[in-house]
Amino acid sequence: MIFIVVKFPVKPEYAEEWPEITRSFTEATRAEPGNKWFEWSRSLEDPNEYVLVEAFDDEGAEPHVNSAHFRAATADDGPMHRALAATPKIISRQIDGDGWDAMGEMTVS
């Protein structure tokens, strides 16, 4: 599985609109055959930063970055690009596993 976390620094004037700005990209990515999850969160420390946690089958990441919706979302003249304050930061790793596991250090019943 390819596990990816991306931090998106959004310009303050676009921070409230970010979920809508990314909606079509998010929906198209979630519909991809190799996508396991594609989940946005907003930083508690910086309200202008959104964090994307995503995962793909080993074969799924390459078709994702080559898709029309990815190219449109990352285009220099696209709405996501205009709304960003800086280049996003990414961690992308191939890891063992096929999904989320229960946390071993804590059990809730």
C-alpha positions, 0 to 999 in steps of 0.5 A, spaced: 500 500 500 502 507 498 500 511 504 501 519 503 500 525 507 500 532 504 500 538 508 496 544 504 498 551 506 492 555 504 491 563 503 487 565 509 482 568 504 481 561 501 481 557 508 473 556 509 472 555 501 478 549 501 473 544 502 469 546 496 475 548 492 477 541 492 470 537 492 471 535 485 478 533 485 476 529 492 470 525 489 474 523 482 480 521 486 475 517 491 472 513 485 479 511 482 479 503 482 486 503 486 484 508 492 483 506 499 481 512 502 482 520 501 481 524 507 481 531 509 482 534 516 484 541 518 490 543 523 488 545 530 494 549 530 493 553 524 486 554 521 489 555 514 493 548 513 489 542 511 492 535 511 490 530 506 491 523 508 490 518 502 492 511 500 492 507 494 493 500 492 501 499 490 499 500 483 494 505 484 498 511 485 501 512 478 494 512 475 492 517 480 498 522 478 497 521 471 489 522 471 486 528 468 483 530 474 489 530 478 493 534 472 487 539 473 487 540 480 495 541 480 495 546 474 498 552 475 492 556 473 487 551 477 483 553 483 487 549 488 494 552 486 491 559 486 488 558 493 495 555 496 500 560 500 506 555 499 508 549 495 504 543 499 509 538 503 508 531 502 510 524 505 509 518 501 511 511 503 510 504 500 508 500 507 506 493 508 498 492 510 492 493 506 488 498 511 487 501 518 489 496 524 486 497 531 491 501 536 494 496 540 496 501 546 489 502 547 482 498 547 475 502 547 469 497 549 
